[in-house]
């Protein structure tokens, strides 16, 4: 089952690809197009490229750009471990402090 490409991702990848192929190209108008017109631009760009190596580079770029495998906001394991340790220590201190306050208030 193929997953759908989100519109902002499609537009960003298209603009990045067009700027990569022709740095002087004005790509502001891409944002005014609909999805089918953007897909047509990508298809035209791919089919007009006669160099097989360049065509492979375009295909690889689009694959990596449109279908990223890793969540960019997910932390690596050691960062998760550090944040978990910090949160656990904050939880212990807060629980201990509240317990002491309750002991003092209820003890009198």
C-alpha positions as CSV (number, residue, x, y, z in Angstrom):
1,X,0.0,0.0,0.0
2,X,1.4,3.3,-1.0
3,X,1.2,6.2,1.4
4,X,-0.1,9.6,0.3
5,X,2.3,12.5,-0.1
6,X,1.3,15.5,2.0
7,X,0.8,18.7,-0.1
8,X,3.4,20.9,1.7
9,X,6.0,18.2,1.3
10,X,5.2,17.8,-2.4
11,X,5.5,21.6,-3.0
12,X,8.7,21.9,-1.0
13,X,10.3,19.0,-2.7
14,X,9.3,20.3,-6.1
15,X,10.6,23.8,-5.4
16,X,13.9,22.4,-4.0
17,X,14.3,20.1,-7.1
18,X,13.6,22.9,-9.6
19,X,16.1,25.2,-7.8
20,X,18.6,22.5,-7.7
21,X,18.3,21.9,-11.5
22,X,18.2,25.7,-12.4
23,X,19.3,28.0,-9.5
24,X,18.2,31.1,-11.4
25,X,14.6,29.8,-11.9
26,X,11.8,31.8,-10.2
27,X,9.8,29.1,-8.4
28,X,7.3,31.3,-6.5
29,X,4.5,30.3,-8.9
30,X,4.7,26.7,-7.9
31,X,2.7,27.4,-4.7
32,X,-0.3,28.7,-6.8
33,X,-0.6,25.4,-8.7
34,X,-2.8,22.4,-7.7
35,X,-1.4,18.9,-7.0
36,X,-2.0,17.6,-10.5
37,X,-0.1,20.5,-12.1
38,X,2.8,20.0,-9.7
39,X,2.8,16.3,-10.6
40,X,2.8,17.3,-14.3
41,X,5.8,19.6,-13.7
42,X,7.7,16.8,-12.0
43,X,6.8,14.3,-14.8
44,X,7.9,16.8,-17.5
45,X,11.1,17.6,-15.7
46,X,11.9,13.9,-15.3
47,X,11.0,13.0,-18.9
48,X,12.9,15.9,-20.5
49,X,16.1,14.9,-18.7
50,X,18.0,12.9,-21.2
51,X,21.0,12.0,-19.1
52,X,20.3,8.6,-17.3
53,X,22.6,9.5,-14.4
54,X,20.8,12.9,-13.9
55,X,17.4,11.1,-14.1
56,X,18.6,8.6,-11.4
57,X,19.7,11.6,-9.2
58,X,16.3,13.2,-9.7
59,X,14.4,10.0,-8.8
60,X,16.6,9.4,-5.7
61,X,16.2,13.0,-4.6
62,X,12.4,12.8,-4.9
63,X,12.3,9.4,-3.1
64,X,14.3,10.7,-0.2
65,X,12.4,14.1,-0.1
66,X,8.9,12.8,-0.5
67,X,9.1,9.6,1.5
68,X,11.3,10.3,4.5
69,X,11.8,7.2,6.6
70,X,12.7,8.8,9.9
71,X,10.7,11.3,11.9
72,X,12.8,14.5,12.1
73,X,11.4,15.3,15.6
74,X,12.2,11.9,17.2
75,X,15.2,12.0,19.6
76,X,17.9,9.4,19.5
77,X,18.0,6.9,22.4
78,X,20.6,8.7,24.5
79,X,18.7,12.0,24.3
80,X,15.5,10.2,25.5
81,X,17.5,8.7,28.3
82,X,18.9,12.0,29.5
83,X,15.4,13.7,29.4
84,X,13.9,10.7,31.2
85,X,16.5,10.9,33.9
86,X,15.9,14.7,34.3
87,X,12.2,14.2,34.5
88,X,12.5,11.4,36.9
89,X,14.7,13.5,39.2
90,X,12.2,16.4,39.0
91,X,9.4,14.0,39.9
92,X,11.3,12.6,42.9
93,X,12.1,16.1,44.2
94,X,8.6,17.3,43.7
95,X,7.0,14.3,45.4
96,X,9.5,14.5,48.3
97,X,8.9,18.2,48.8
98,X,5.1,17.8,48.8
99,X,5.4,14.9,51.2
100,X,7.5,17.0,53.6
101,X,4.9,19.9,53.4
102,X,2.0,17.5,54.1
103,X,3.9,16.0,57.0
104,X,4.6,19.4,58.5
105,X,1.0,20.7,58.0
106,X,-0.7,17.5,59.2
107,X,1.8,16.8,62.0
108,X,0.9,19.9,64.0
